[in-house]
Each structure stands twice: as C-alpha cells, then as structure tokens.
C-alpha cells in the first residue's frame, strides 16, 4: 500500500497538468416540472465529439479548451435540448428538461439516452424507469420493483412466496440492497409476494450484476441501488392507488419553492379487515397486515451545498392470535450532504443508520409461551468525492466505516409460569474501506474503468468459542470458551478488491464490453429452509467463519438496430467463490450459541449466458430475455458419496440453480389510452433434497439420505402467464381536470398453473395393516394454484 500512494499522486498530477488552460461547464440536470434531479442524463459536446452523463445526484462537469460549444442534452421521456455556451471562464449551467408529451410505451430498462446500452462502459446492469411500471402485470395488480427486476436476464427467484431475489447463481443474502445508500436486509413484504419499496416514492432503480464500481462492497453477488424522490419543489402533488391487497398515498411539495421540498408516502394492507368482514373464523386479536412509510426532505442551502434527510419504516405482522405469530421490519435513516469544491470536484457525505428486527412468538397463554426476537443494527459513515479533471477522466475516491451490532436472540421461555431467559450475547464488528477508481476515455473507441477497494473487518468483544477438528459433516467439539472486552478484537480480516471494465466501440451501433471484479462479504445469512425467510439468521465473520470472496469475469456484445428501435445484447459470465457457508445435516440454527460448530465452508462456481432483445418504439414494445446458467457448491462433509472416511465433498447444485430462465414482457397500445400487457415466465425446476433410502421402525418410516446427498433431485419446471389492461385518464386528465389517473385490470397466472414450491413426503395419517409394507407418498406444495384477478385504480393530482 505504501508504494501505491506515490504512484497515485504522480498519476493525479499528470492528469492535472494535462487539464491546465482549460475551462469547465458544470451544473445540475433537473426535471422542469418538479425540480427532481435527473440521473444519467447524456450531455454531448458537438464540436468536441465528447460528453458525459449526470451522476446519481444529477451533477455533471465537462472541461474543454477555450471556445464556443453546443451541448446536446438527451434523456428518455424528455424533450431534447441544445445549449450554447461560451467557455472563456468556468461556467455554472443548471439544466431543466421538459417532459415529453408522448406517453412512455414501456418500462424503459435503459432509462437514459436511447443508445446508452452501446455507448456506456457499464455492462451487466439494468435501470428501471418507475414512471412506467404501472402498466406491467403484477400479482394482485400491485406494482412491485423486486418482481420487475426478475423479468431481466440473470435474475430469478426459487419460487412464489420466496423472499428476495437471486442474481447469477448467488443466494438472497449475497445481494446488497440500498435505499438512499442505507442497507435493507429484508426486501419483501408478505413472505416474498411484495417488495418493501413504495414505487410512488422511488425515482431510480439500478441493478448491478457485474462490473460493480469500486465505491460499493460488502456483498458478492449484486448491488440493487434504489434512489428516492426528493419531492416536487415547485407545486404540491398527491398520488395514490386503491388495490385489492393494499392502498397507498403519497404527498409531495415545496417547503420553500425552488429551495426545499418533501415527500411522504405510505402503504397499508387490509387482508385482516376484509377477512373479518366476510368470515368469523379470524379471531379478534389476530393481526394480518403490513405497512411502510417513506419520507424525505431536502434543502438547497446555496449553489454549492445541498442536504438530504430520508427515512423508511416498514413492518409485517402475522399474528394468528394473541400469543402466536411472526413479525419483522426495516427501519432506515439517512443524512446526505452534497458539496461542490469549485466546478470540478463534487463530494457526497453520507451518514445512516439501518435496523432490521424479526422474531416470532408461540404459546397458549401468559403462563406457557415462547418469545424470540433478533435484530441487526448498522451505523455508517461514507465520504465520497468525484473529480472531473478533463473530458478523458472521471475519478472517484473516498472511504467507508461501518459498525455492526448483531443481536442474535433476545428470547424468553415461560413454562407453567416459570420464566427462563435464553438470550444470546450481542456480537459487534467494524468494517472499514478505502477506494479509488477512474473512468478513463482512452480514445474515441476505447474507454476503461479501473479501480481498487481495500477493506478491513474486525470482529469484536464477547465470548470466544474455540472448536476442535472433526470429520467433515460432524458437529465440531467445543475446546474452550474465553471472554474479550467489548471493543477488543477477536478476529480480523483485510482484503484487496480490484475492479476493471472496458468498452470498445465497434461502430456507432455496436460495442464489446468486459469486466472483472473481486467482491468480499463479511456478514452471512444462515438458512436451512427451502427458501430464505424473514427470520433467517445474520452472522458476522469470526474466528470460526471466514469472509466470503468472489471473483467474476464477464464479456458482452451490444448492438442496436434500426436507429435504436431495437436493443440486443449477449453476455457470458464466470464466477468463483470461496468460504461459502453451509451446514451439517440436522443443524440447529435458532438460539444456538454454538451455531458455528454446525457450519461448514466450501467453494462455489457459477457461469452462464444471458441473451436480451428489446423493442423500444411502435405500438408493440417489450423485451425477451433468456439465461442459461449453472450454480454449484463443493463442501467437504456434504455429498461425499461412498467416501465415509475423509468425506471429501463432490460438486452439487445450489438451491437457487436454474438451468433455463426464459422471460417475455410485452406491451401493445390498443388505442391512445388503452394498453394491453403480458408477461410469460418459464424457469427450470430448482434443486431439492429427497431421501435416497428408508428405514422402517415399528411401522414408521424414517427417511435416510446416503452420503449426505444435497439437492439431488429437481422439482418440476415453473411457468406462468400474466395479462393486464391499462385504461389511462378515465377521470382525471379529461375535460380540463387536473392530474392523471389509470385503471389496471390484471389476471395473474392466467391458466391457473399449480407451480410447485416444494415437494415433500408423507406417510399419511391412516393406520396401515401390520402385515403390509409402510407406504409413503409425495406431496406438492403450491403457493398459488389458481388464477388471481385484480383491479387497481391509480391517481395523481
């Protein structure tokens, strides 16, 4: 590291000298209607044949020799503009774009310039334009961000009712989900049927599957970066929707016009209210609902300083009666300060707190019950800087410091009135990192993005468990327990994380892109269920659990056809990983202070091909995606076959491995205000573990798995068709009425496919004859086995 510092200074000095005797035009790009900054707007300098895009805060900066230039500003859904600027000094030029009167015809997956997919260095990324999501068929007619990204190549889920999403053969816990830069540990409501993000409060959604920039770390599969709206700083807006499952309402407007604004959005389901109205089977003390509240405000202090404060509060409550049920929820709070050090240096300082708590309760009364709660609290400080020395370089650098507070179990058991506290000690950890990267336009055809991240993790304080060696797959014996002070180090790790991407422009309509990134993950989601649940355990790396490391390479070909009417791409990727956490057979994960003795560690690999084609204009629009992929694990003690002595594991399919993933999303304008849309999904059956043998004891069948085989069978394939019709401006927007509205009528699972979520074996409840062999049968569990019609009314005024 010491050798790298002088090299970096020499490199920066050379760039500075190169940029002398030039001037800079810079500013923010905003929506003229509401004052929201526009992310990723293309600003192209005609005379210099160069340009840039606005960053995630809407800021841009271009340095050029003295002269007069024309800036061409382009953003999908807005009218193009051309601005003349005379550069004989540094110029501050804030830009405002007016929304196009033409209706967006589909979800804009690129969402920026029409040829962004070819021109940008980014690959393995996708951006959703939230304004158009309402026309997409969805479960119960409700717009859902997480379900929407699952229509893209490389993104999947293990089934309906599964929380979160999987990216390129990774697990749910390997995705970093950020809401205004604060991590969200559980992204699903209602056990995976809805996401926790209210689309009325979201401005930008960007998914990185590879080529992840150096300023991000902490997970090894993907980054989902969600940016909230700032709020309309020109006039008040009210937006909402009435649906089958829940209703939502948002209010936004200026605090001081053109200076500060706010947005407040809320949702609440009412399954319990409807159920009580139609049946007496729901107890009065039962609670079956979820809600979320999203809020944000911002203040333009002056031309150089702007601050933001945002927060999210959401919870799911499923109580079957007073003493039994589940609940979980996220809470985040973020403070951001944008500051301009002149026209070339932009900074963003972020402070946030994130809290995810979850638990369940069972029992019959106050004298006999069991109550378990857990949570993970995260505190973060992150300064970032972006320097625009000239049109060839955009340099980002900064650091991050994170404090983790894990509370694995606050648990109380009450038996016949006797209370026993079985809580586990808190666990603490600190993670710190430094990063630097450069987006370097080497020539008109070749652009490079290279960066370096260095991360450091410290597991601190509390009990130190030391385990002895044993045969792989067998619980490790406890050798010693010692104690450390609250902030005394127990274990430490540090890792370099290099990043590299390139784009080579073959022509105006085609390019080749490649990327490599190393990612490190210091916290682990421990689960032994068919699908990840909201009450799975988060665990830090420790003296017994190594951090996960992954290296991924990707190569892609991108081509647009017929004046950008069609977008096509093909990407291949290969990912290897180390220290993948698995568990021994029969592991006890809940309230187990010796949990680490039952965990195993191994290696993983995932590779595949992603094909994508999209039609951008015309009455018929939409896209087709196909992923051919494979994801495997190799862990000693699992799937060892006949090697009962050493138990060296063989490769086995990961639970989220899906060989074929085919998705179609289409939109057809029947007439000016009526759009027909449809989705079709086909996914290969996911792996599952079936017994290989059976042992019968006194007429009862005990399943047995030879050689600790894992995921040795697959459930049947999954396929589903959804359709919807959207009627625009049925009341508002007509006859001089202010605002807009639409009515969405949808059918989820049109042909009532009973897609299997899991398959299990049962002996049945009937008594069997003593002289007959015990019989077992396979049972299929389907979360949704019929079509689901829905109607949703959305409005804005």
N, C-alpha and C positions, 0 to 999 in steps of 0.2 A: 504493500500500500504506500510506503514512503517513497518508492521510486515512481509511483504513478502520479504523485502530486506535482513535481516539477514538470513532468511531461504534459500534464493537463494545463498548467499555466502557460507553457510555451505554445501549446495548441490554441488556447484562447487569445493569446497575444497576437499570434499570426492572423487570426480572424479579425481582430480589432484593427490591425494595420491595414488589412485589405479593405476595410469598410470606411477608411478616412475620406474626407472631401465629398461626402455624400449626405443626402438629406432623407428624412423619414416622414412618411404619411401614416398615421395610426388613428385608431378610434374604436368605437363600439358599433356593432350592427344590430339594429333593433326592428321590431315589428312596429310599423307606423300606427297601427290601430290600438295597440295595448301597451306598448313600451317594453315588451318582453325581448330580451336579447336573443339573437338567432345563432345557434351553434352550427359551425361547419359551413358558413356562407362562403361561396367562392368569390374572391376578388382577383381579377386578372388584369394585368397591365398590358394593354395592346401594343404599345411601342416597344416594350422591353421583352415581350413574349415570356413573361414570368408572372407569378402571382402567389397567393397564399389563401388560407381559409381561416375564418374566425375560430378561436379556441372555445373551450367548453363554457367560458364566461362571456362569449360574444366579442372578444377583443381581437384585433388584427394589427399588424405592423409590417410595412414594406419600406425598405431602404433602397434608394436609387440615386444615380448621379443627377446633378442639377439639370432641370429641364421641365417641359410641359408634357403631361401624360394624361391618358384617358383610362379610368378604372371601370371595368365592366363587372357589375355585381349581379350574381346569379344565385337563386335559391328556389328549389322546387316549391310550387304553390304560390309564388310571389312574382310580381311584375319585375322584369329585368330593368336595371338602371345603368346608365353610363355617366360618370362624373369626371369633369376635367379638373386637374389640379396642377398648379404652378409650383414646382419644387425649387425654390431658391432659399428655403429655410425649412425647418421641421414644421409640419402641418398637422394639426389635430382635426380630423374629419370624421364625425359621427354620422352614420348612415341609417336611414329609415326606409324600409321596404314596405310597399303596399301589397296586401294580399290579393291574389288574382281572383277575379270574379268567377272563373271557371271552377266547377266543383272538382275536387280531387277524385279520381276514378278508382283508386285502390289504396291499400296500405302501401305507403312509399317505403320500401325496405331500405333503399339507399338514403332517401330523405334529404339529399343535399343537391349538388349540381347533377344534371342528367347523366354526365359521364364520369361521376365520382368513382364508380367501381373500377374504371380503367385507369384514371389519372392518379388517384390517391395511392400512396405507398401502403396503406392499410390492406391487409388480407385477413381472411378468417374472422371477419367482423360483419355485423348486421345492425342497422339502425331502424327502429320503428317510428313512424310518424303517428303519434297518438290521436291526432285530429280525425284520422280516417278509420280508426279501429271499430267504430260503431257499426259498420256495415259487415263485419266479419261474423259468421255464425258462431255462436258460443253456447256453452251449457247454460240452460235456464235463461238464455237471452242476455247474459251479462258480459260486458266487455272485460277481458282478462289479459293482462300483459304476459304472464307466465305461459298461459296456454297459447298465446300468439307466437311466442318465440319457438315453441315446439313444432311449428309448421316449417321451420327453417332447417337446412341440411346440417347434420351433426348434432342436433338437439333432440332429446327424446325423454320419455318417462317410462317407468316399469309398468304403468297401468293406471286406470282411473281410480282415484282415491289415494294415489301416492303423492306425498308432499314433494315439492321442489321439482328439479329437472336434472337431467344428465347430459353432459357435453363430451363428445368424442371419447366415449368409454370410461368416463370418470363418474365418481359417486356424487350424490347430492351434497355431501359435506365438503367436497373439493371445489365448490363454486363460491367465489367472493361476490356477494350481493351488496351493493352500496346504494343507499338512498341519501342524496345530498352528502355523499362521502362518508356516511355513518354505516357500519355493517348491520345487516339484517340477518339474523341467524335462522329464522323460520319465515319463509316467503309465502306460506299458504294459510288460507282460512279453510275451515270445514274439511280437514284431513286431505287437502290437495285439490278440492273442486274449484276453489277460487284463490286468487293471489291476494296478498295484503295491500297491494298498491291501488289506490283510487285513481283511475285514469283521468278524472276531472282535475286532479292536482299535479299531474305529471306532464312535463314538457318534452323530455328527450329520453329515449331508451336505447342503450348501445350495448351489444353483446360482443365480447372478445373471446373467440375460441382458440386463438393462437396469435403470435406476434404481439404479445401484451407489452405495453410500454413500461419502461424501467421504473416509473413512479408508483407502480402497483405491485404488490406482493401479498404473500400470506395464504394463497391457495394455489393448487397445482393444475386445475382443470380449466377454469374460465373466470371471466370478470363480467358481471352484469352491472353496468353503471347507469343509474336512474337519477335524472335531474328533475327537481320540482319546479313548477312555475314560480315566478316572482310575484305575480299578481298584476292586474291591469293598473297602470299608473296614470291613466287618462280619464276613465269613467268606470262606473260600477257595473258589474256583471253578476247575474245569478244563473247558475247552471245546475241541472239535476236530472234525475231519472226515477221512474216508478217501474219496478220489475216484479217478477214472480217470486224471487227469493229475498231481495232486499231493495231498499230505496237509498238514494244518495242525494246530497245537496251541497253545493259549494257557492261561496260568496267571495268576490274579489273586487278590489277597487283602490283608488288612491287614498293615502293618508294626507300627503301633500302633493298636488298634481305635478307630474313630471319629476318629482323628487323622491317620493317614497310610496310604497304600496303594500298590500297584504293579500293573502288568500287563505281561506278557511274552508276545508272540505270534510264532510263526514258521511259515513255509511252505517247502516244497521240492518241486520237480517231480522225476519219476523216469522220464522218457521214455528216457534213456540206459540206466538199469538194466533196464527192461523189454525194450528193444531187444536188449541183449546176451544176455538170457535166451532170446530166440526166434530170433536170427539171428547169423551170424558175419560179416555184412557191415559191422558197426560196428567200426572199429579200436579197439585197446585204449587209445590215447591220445586218442580223441575224447571230447569233453565237450559234452553237450546238456542243459542244465538251467537253471533259475532258482531263486532263493530270496529271501526277505526276512525280516527280523527287526524287530519293532516293540516298543519299550519305553517305559514312562512310570511316573513316580512323583510323588507329591505329599505335601506336609506342611502341615497346619493349625498354624501357629505359635501363633496365638491368634485371637480373634474378628475381628481387623482385618487379619491378614496370612496369606497362603497362597502357597506357592511350588510350581512345577511344573517338572519336568525330563523331557524326552521326546526320543526319537531314532528314526530309521529307517535301516536298512541293507539295501539290496537290489541284486541283480546278476543279469544274464542272461549266460550263457556258451554260445556256439555254436562250438566248435572241431571242425572236421572231421577234423583230425589235429594233430600236434604243432606244425605251422608255418602252419596256415591256419584262420581263423575270425574271429568277431566277439565283442565283449563290451561291455556298458555297465552302468552302475549309478548309483543315487542314494544319497546319504548326507545326513542332516539331523540337527541337534542344536538343541534349543530350550530356553531357560530363561525362565520367566514368573513374575512377582511380582504378585499381586493385593493391593491395599491399600485400606482404607476410611478416608477422611478424614471421620469423622463418618457420619451417616446419609444424606447427600445426594450426596456426592462419592465416586465409585468410580474407581480407577486400575488400569491394567494396564501393566506394563513388560515388554517382550519383547526378548530377545537371541537371535539364531540364527545358525547357520552352515549353508549348504547347498552341496553339491558334487555336480555331475553330470559323470562322466567316461565316455568312449566311445572306441572305436577298433577297428581290425582289423589282421590280420596275414596275409600271403600269402608263399609260398616253398616250397622243396623241402628245404632243409637249412640248417645254420648258415652255410654259405658263400654261399648265394643266398636272400635273404629280404627282406621289406619290412615294417616295423612302424610303425604310425601310431597315436598317442593324442592325445586332446584333452580338455579339461575346462573348465568354468566354475564358479568359486567365488564365493559370495555371503556377505557379512557384513552383519548388520542390527542396528540399534538403533531401537526403536519405543516411545515412551511415549504412552499413550492415557489420556484422562480422560473420564468420563461424569458429568454433573451433573444432578440431578433437583430443580430449584428448586421445582416445583409440578406439579400434575397436567396442566397445559397444555403443559409444555415438558420435553424431554429433550435436553440439549445435550452433544455430543461434541466434543472438541478434542484436538490433540496434534501429533505430528510423526513423521518417519521419516528415517533416514540409512542409506544402503546403499553398500557398497563392492563393486565387481565386479572380479574378476581373470579375464580371458579367456586361455586357453592354447590357441590355435587348432591348433597342431601341434607335438608332440614326436615327430619322425619320423626313422627311420634306415633307410637302404638299404644292403644288403650284396650285392655282385656279385663273384663269384669270390674271396671272402674280403676284398675291399676295402670298408671301411665309410665311408659318406658320411652326415654329419649334415645333414638338410634341414629342420630345425626352424624354426619361425617365432617371432618375438618375442612375448612376452606383451603383452596390452593391458589397461589399467586404466581404471576410470571410477568416479565418485562421483555418487550421486543423493540429493537431499535434498528434503523436502517438509514443508509445514505444512498443517493442515486444521482446519476448524470446521464443525459442522452442528447444526441444531436440528430436532427432531421436534415440531412445534407443532400442538397441538389447538386450532384457532381457534374452532370451535363444535362442537356435538354431531354435526353432519353433515360439517363440513369440517376435514380435517387436512392440514397442509403439512409437507413435509420439504425444507429448503433448506440448502445447504452450499457451501463453497468450499475448493478444494485448490489450493495453489501449489507447483509442482515445479520443480526446478533440476537440471541434469545437466552434468557436466564430464568430458570425455574427456581423459585424462592420459598424459603421458610416451611415450617411444619414438620410432619413426620417423614422420615426417610426409610423406605422399605427396601431391603436387600434380599434378593431371592437367589437360590442355588440353581444349578443346571439340572436338567432332567431330559428324558426322552421327548422329542418334539411332539406336541399334541397332548401332553400330560401337564396337569397343573404344577407350576413351579413351587418348590418348598420354600417357606419363609425361613431366612437365616438370621435376620437381625432387624430391629426397629430402633432408630435413633431420632433425636429431635434437633431441629435447627431453629434459629431465631427468625422472626417474621420476615426480615429482608435479607437473610443470609442465603447465599447461593447453595443450591443442592446440585444442579446440573447446568451446564452452559453449552451453547452451540453457536457457531458462526459459519456463514456460507456465502460464497460469491455467486451472483446471479447474472450472468451475461445475457444480453439481448441483441439481436441483429435481424434486420429486414432489408429487402431491396425490392425495387420496381424498375423493370427495364421496358421502355416504351417501344413496342414493335412498330406501331403505326398510330394514327390518331384514334383508332377504334379498338386497339388490342394491346395487351401488355402481359408480361410474365412477372410474377411476384414470388418471393421466397422469404422464409422467416425461420429463425431459431430462437428459442427461449428456454432458460432454466428457471424453474419456479421452486420455491421451498415453502412448506406448510408446517407450522409449529404446533397447531392445535388439531385435534382429531375428533371426528364424530363417530362414536362407537354404537353399532346397531347390529342385532342378530335377528331382525324381523324380515319378513318378505319384502317390505318396502319401508323406507325411512319414515319414522313417525315423529310427531312434535315432542315426544317425551324421551327421545334417544339422548345419550349421554355425550357431553362435550368434555374432552380430556386434554390437558396440556402435555407437550413433550416433557420427559423427566429422565431420571437416571435409569429408568426401565423402558422408556418408549422413545425411539429415535424420531427426529422430524422426517416428514415425507419429502422426497426430492423427485422432480420430474424434468426430463429433457424432451422437448418436442421440436421436430422439424416439419415444415410444410412447404409445398411448392404448388403454384396455381397458374392457370392460364385464363385470362379475362378478355372477353370480346363483346362489343356492341354491334348491332346490325340495324340497317335501315334508319340512319340518322338517330340513333339511340332509342329507337322504338322497342328494340329487343335487347335484353342483357343476358349474357351467358357466362358461365364460369365452370371450371373443373379444378378441384383441389385434391391433392393427396397429402396425408399426414402420417407420421410415425412418432409414437410417444413411448418412452420407457420411464419406469418409476421404481423407486426403492423405498423400503420401510413402510410398505402397505400393511395396515393393521387388520388382522382377522382374529378369530377367537377359537378356542378349543371346543370340542363337542360338549354340549351341556353347560356352557358358560353362564354364570350368574352375574348380570351386568348391573342390576339395581342395588343400591345401598350396600355396596361391597367394597370395604376399604382395601381388600386385597385383589381388586379387579385386575391390576397389572400382571398378576401371576397367571391369569387365564387368557391373556392376549398373546397372539403370535405376530410375527413380522415376516414379510416376504417381498417379492418383486412383482412388477406388473408390466404389461405392454398393451398398447392399443394402436391400431392402424386402420386406415380406410381410405375410401374415395368418396368425394362429395361432388355431385353434379347439380347445377342450378340453372334454370332458364326462366326469364320473367318478361312479360309483355307490359309496356308502360302506358300505351295510349290506344284509343279506339273504344268502341262500345264494349268489347270483350277485353278484359285485362286480368292479370293474375300471374301465378308462378307455379312451377313444378320443381320439386326437389327430390333427390334420391341419394341415399347414403348406403354404401356397402362398407361395413365395419366389423371389427373384431376386438374384443377386450378380454384379456386373460390375466390370471394371477398364478403365482407359484410360491407356495408357502410350505415349509417343512412342518410335518405333523398333520397336513391335510392332503387328501387324495394321494396317499402314498402306495396304494395298491397292495401288493404282497410283501413289500419291504417293511416287515414288522420290527426289524432290529434297529435300523437307522431312521426309518420313517421320512426319507427324503421325498418331498412333495413333487408331484407332476403338475404340469400346467392344467388349469381348469378354467372354465368360462366364468367371468364375473357375473353377479346377479343382474347387472344392467347391460349385459352384452346383447346386442340385437344385430343379426346379420344383415337384414334388409330393412330399410326405412324409407317409405315412399309417401310423399305428401303432395296434394294438389289444392291450391286455393284459387278460386275464380270469381270474377265479378262481371255481371252483364247489365248494362243500362237498358232496361226495357223501354223507358222513356225518360224525359228530363228529370222527373222527381221520383222515379221508381227504379231501384236496383235489386237484381237477383244475385245472390251469392251462394257459394257452396264450397265445402271442404271435404276432401276424402283422404283418409289415412290408412295405410297398410304397414304393419310392423311385424317382423318375425317374432315368434314366441320367445319369451325370455327364459333363461335357465331357472331350474328349480331342483331341489334335492328330494329324491324319492328313495325309500328303503330298498336295499338290494336283497335282503333276506328277512325272514320272520322267525320268531321264537314263540311257541305256544306254551303258556304256563297256566294250568287249571282252566283251560278253555279261553284264556285271554291272550290275544295276540300282542306281542311286543315287537315293534319294528326294529330292524338292525341294519346298519349301513357298513358294509365291509370296506376296509381300507380307508375309512373316513372320507369316502367319496363326497364331493361337494359340487352341487349344480350339475348333476349327472343326467338330467332329462330337461326337456323344454315343454312349456305349456303351449297349447295351440296358438296359431297366429292371431293377431289382432287386426280388425279392420272396421271402419265406421264412416258413414256419410252424414254430413250435416248440411242443412239448407236454411236460407233466410231471405226474407223480402223486406227491404227498407223503403219506407214512404217518407220523403223529405217535405218539410214545410206544410204539414197537414193543417196547421192552425196559425202558428207564428210565421212571419215572413210573407204573409199574404195580406192583400188589401191594406197595405200601409202599417201592418202590425210590426212592432219592433222585435228583433231577435230571430231565432230559428228553432225548429224542432223536428223530430222524426219519430216514426213508429216502426219498430223492428219486430217482425213476426218470424219466429225460428222454430225449427224442429231438429233436435239433437238425436243422433242415432236413428236415422230415418227408417231403416229396415229392421230395427229392433234386434240388432245383433247382441247375443249374450256373450260378450267378450270375457274370457277367463282372467281373473285377477290372480288366483292361485288355485291349486288342486291339492286336496288332502285326502287321507284315507281314514275310513271309519269302520269299526266292527258292527255298528248298529246297536240299538237298544233291545232288540228282540232276543229272547232266550233261545239258545241253539241246542239241539239234541246232543246228549253226551257222546253218542257213537258216531257223530258226523264231524268232519273237519271244520274248524272255525273259519268263517267267511268274512272277508273284508271287501269293501267297495270304495272306488274313487269318487270323491265329491268335488264338484266345481263351484267355486265362489265367483260370482259376477257382481260387481259393484252397481252396475246399471244394466239391466237386462231388457229394457224396453225403450221405445221412443219417448222423448221428453219435449213436449211442445212448450213454448213460452212466448210471452209478449212483453215488450219493454217500450216505454214512452220516455224519450229524452228531450229536454228543452233547454233553451238558453235565451235570456233577455236582459 
